[in-house]
């Protein structure tokens, strides 16, 4: 009897994977098209879907375990793990920024933590794993993309306009004053997709959180209410994280004598 109960979870899991397995027909179709078009992407497609299957399956079991815990550590540890991975990924995008991975990680941590703290304080979400971990994942993912773009664009813009920045510094401007236009441009470029997505939400496509709720049986009105909260928090977390990254970048772009750190801008 005990043995049967021990393996019941596996039977339940395999039964639930029938539809996901059937959906791989779409991947096989895409792989066939890639083969006939000689794109040589079919191997990468199959690898990607197998990897996604393994990752999501493992994460599913891990989350099921975490959701049954009551200690707050089981909320904080996964959150810090997500921030660490996001910081590393965003830092890879801005690979020419010194200490880019640490800057990105710190920026994402500050932006998402402040946003989450405000949402919990206002009683928008309860401080439980079922709410905090999925919400934090959405915020961290968006903040990662925006922060990486901001850091890369800021460094590239300063490099392209080094003469203007150096002239401003020679005239007595502070690093912040000398790079104000570059900072504004990098932030606008990085945040524009998030803002545009919010403008068109529900008109072009239904967002993931809203779709998941509706497919799970929730009423469309309830799904809309949650999605509005999600869009608000994504803009808030992304904006704070990207702005923080510009502040954290400045010490690495300039010397203590308020001169450009030329070695940072010597490579393409």
C-alpha positions in Angstrom: 0.0 0.0 0.0 2.8 2.4 1.0 4.7 1.5 -2.2 1.7 2.3 -4.3 1.3 5.7 -2.6 5.0 6.4 -3.1 4.7 6.0 -6.8 1.4 7.7 -7.2 3.0 11.1 -7.8 4.9 9.6 -10.8 1.8 8.2 -12.3 0.0 11.5 -11.9 3.0 13.3 -13.4 3.2 11.0 -16.5 -0.6 11.2 -17.0 -0.3 15.0 -17.0 2.5 15.0 -19.5 0.3 13.5 -22.3 -0.8 16.8 -23.7 2.7 18.5 -23.5 4.1 15.4 -25.3 1.4 15.8 -28.0 2.3 19.5 -28.4 5.8 18.4 -29.5 4.3 17.7 -32.9 4.6 21.5 -33.5 8.3 21.3 -32.8 8.7 18.3 -35.1 7.0 20.3 -37.8 9.3 23.3 -37.2 12.3 21.0 -37.3 11.2 19.5 -40.6 10.8 22.9 -42.1 14.2 23.8 -40.9 15.7 20.7 -42.5 14.0 21.3 -45.8 15.1 24.9 -45.8 18.6 23.8 -44.9 18.6 26.2 -41.9 20.5 23.6 -39.7 18.4 24.7 -36.7 16.6 21.4 -36.2 19.2 20.0 -33.7 19.1 23.2 -31.7 15.3 23.2 -31.7 15.1 19.7 -30.3 17.8 20.4 -27.8 16.0 23.5 -26.6 12.7 21.7 -26.1 14.3 18.8 -24.3 16.2 21.1 -22.1 13.0 23.1 -21.4 11.1 19.9 -20.6 13.8 18.8 -18.1 14.2 22.3 -16.5 10.4 22.9 -16.1 9.8 19.4 -14.7 12.5 19.9 -12.1 11.3 23.3 -11.3 7.7 22.0 -10.9 8.8 19.5 -8.3 10.9 22.0 -6.5 8.1 24.6 -6.4 5.7 21.9 -5.1 8.1 21.2 -2.2 8.6 25.0 -1.5 4.9 25.7 -1.6 4.4 23.2 1.3 6.9 25.0 3.5 6.0 27.8 6.0 9.5 29.2 6.7 10.2 32.5 4.9 13.7 31.3 4.0 12.0 29.2 1.3 10.8 32.4 -0.3 14.0 34.3 0.0 16.4 31.6 -1.2 14.7 31.0 -4.6 14.3 34.7 -5.1 18.1 35.3 -4.5 18.8 32.4 -6.9 16.7 34.0 -9.6 18.4 37.4 -9.1 21.8 35.7 -9.3 21.0 34.0 -12.6 19.4 37.2 -13.9 22.5 39.3 -12.9 24.8 36.9 -14.6 22.7 36.9 -17.8 22.3 40.6 -18.0 26.1 41.1 -17.2 26.8 38.8 -20.2 24.9 41.2 -22.4 26.9 44.1 -21.1 30.2 42.2 -21.1 32.4 45.3 -21.7 31.1 47.0 -18.5 33.5 46.2 -15.6 31.9 44.1 -12.9 28.8 44.0 -15.1 27.4 40.9 -13.6 27.6 42.3 -10.0 26.2 45.7 -11.2 23.3 44.0 -12.9 22.6 41.7 -10.0 22.6 44.5 -7.5 20.4 46.7 -9.7 17.9 43.9 -10.2 17.9 43.1 -6.5 17.2 46.7 -5.5 14.5 47.3 -8.1 12.6 44.1 -7.6 12.9 44.1 -3.8 11.6 47.6 -3.5 8.7 46.8 -5.8 7.9 43.6 -4.0 8.1 45.3 -0.6 5.6 48.0 -1.7 3.2 45.4 -3.0 3.3 43.3 0.2 3.0 46.5 2.3 -0.1 47.6 0.4 -1.5 44.1 0.8 -1.7 43.5 -2.9 0.0 40.1 -2.5 0.3 38.0 0.7 3.9 37.1 1.6 3.5 33.4 0.7 5.5 31.3 -1.7 2.5 30.7 -4.0 2.4 34.4 -4.7 5.8 35.8 -4.2 7.9 33.3 -6.2 5.9 33.5 -9.4 5.5 37.3 -9.1 9.2 37.7 -8.3 10.1 35.6 -11.3 8.1 37.8 -13.7 9.7 41.0 -12.2 13.2 39.6 -12.2 12.9 38.4 -15.8 11.8 41.8 -17.1 14.3 43.7 -15.0 17.1 41.4 -16.3 16.3 42.3 -20.0 15.9 46.0 -19.3 19.0 46.2 -17.1 21.2 44.4 -19.6 20.1 46.7 -22.5 20.6 49.8 -20.4 24.1 49.0 -19.3 25.2 47.9 -22.8 23.6 50.9 -24.5 25.1 53.4 -21.9 28.6 52.1 -22.4 28.3 52.1 -26.2 26.8 55.6 -26.3 29.5 57.0 -24.1 32.1 55.3 -26.3 30.6 56.7 -29.5 30.6 60.2 -28.0 33.8 60.2 -26.0 34.9 63.6 -27.3 31.6 65.3 -26.2 31.8 63.7 -22.7 35.5 64.6 -22.3 34.8 68.2 -23.4 32.0 68.5 -20.8 34.3 67.1 -18.1 37.1 69.6 -19.1 34.6 72.4 -18.7 33.9 71.3 -15.1 30.9 69.0 -15.5 30.5 66.1 -13.1 30.4 62.6 -14.7 26.6 62.6 -14.2 26.2 65.9 -16.0 28.6 64.9 -18.8 26.7 61.7 -19.5 23.2 62.9 -18.9 22.0 62.6 -22.5 23.6 59.1 -22.9 21.9 58.0 -19.7 18.5 59.3 -20.8 18.8 57.7 -24.2 19.8 54.3 -22.8 16.9 54.3 -20.4 14.4 55.3 -23.0 15.6 52.6 -25.4 15.6 49.9 -22.7 12.2 50.8 -21.1 10.3 51.6 -24.4 9.4 47.9 -25.1 8.0 47.4 -21.6 5.9 50.6 -21.9 4.7 49.7 -25.4 3.8 46.2 -24.3 1.7 47.8 -21.5 0.0 50.1 -24.0 -1.1 47.2 -26.2 -1.9 44.6 -23.6 -5.1 42.8 -24.4 -5.3 44.3 -27.9 -2.7 42.3 -29.7 -2.3 39.3 -27.4 -3.4 38.1 -23.9 -0.5 38.1 -21.4 0.7 34.9 -19.9 -0.6 35.5 -16.4 -4.1 36.4 -17.6 -4.2 33.5 -20.1 -3.1 31.0 -17.3 -5.8 32.2 -15.0 -8.5 32.0 -17.6 -7.4 28.5 -18.7 -7.3 27.5 -15.1 -11.0 28.4 -14.7 -10.8 31.9 -13.2 -13.3 34.5 -14.5 -11.9 37.0 -17.1 -12.6 39.9 -14.8 -10.5 38.4 -12.0 -7.7 37.6 -14.6 -7.8 41.2 -15.8 -7.5 42.6 -12.3 -4.4 40.5 -11.6 -2.9 41.3 -15.0 -3.2 45.1 -14.3 -1.2 44.5 -11.1 1.4 42.5 -13.0 1.8 45.3 -15.7 2.2 47.9 -12.9 4.8 45.9 -11.1 6.8 45.1 -14.2 7.1 48.8 -15.2 8.0 49.7 -11.6 10.6 47.0 -11.1 12.1 47.5 -14.6 12.4 51.3 -14.2 14.0 51.1 -10.8 16.4 48.4 -11.8 17.5 50.2 -15.0 18.0 53.5 -13.3 20.0 51.9 -10.5 22.3 50.2 -13.0 23.3 53.6 -14.5 24.3 54.8 -11.0 26.2 51.7 -10.3 28.0 51.9 -13.7 29.4 55.5 -13.3 32.2 54.6 -10.9 33.5 52.0 -13.4 33.3 54.5 -16.3 35.3 57.3 -14.6 38.5 57.7 -12.6 38.6 59.4 -9.2 39.9 62.5 -11.1 36.6 62.6 -13.1 38.2 61.4 -16.3 36.9 58.7 -18.6 38.3 55.2 -17.9 39.7 54.8 -21.4 40.4 51.0 -21.1 36.6 50.5 -20.6 35.9 52.0 -24.0 38.9 50.7 -25.9 37.1 47.6 -27.3 34.1 47.4 -29.7 
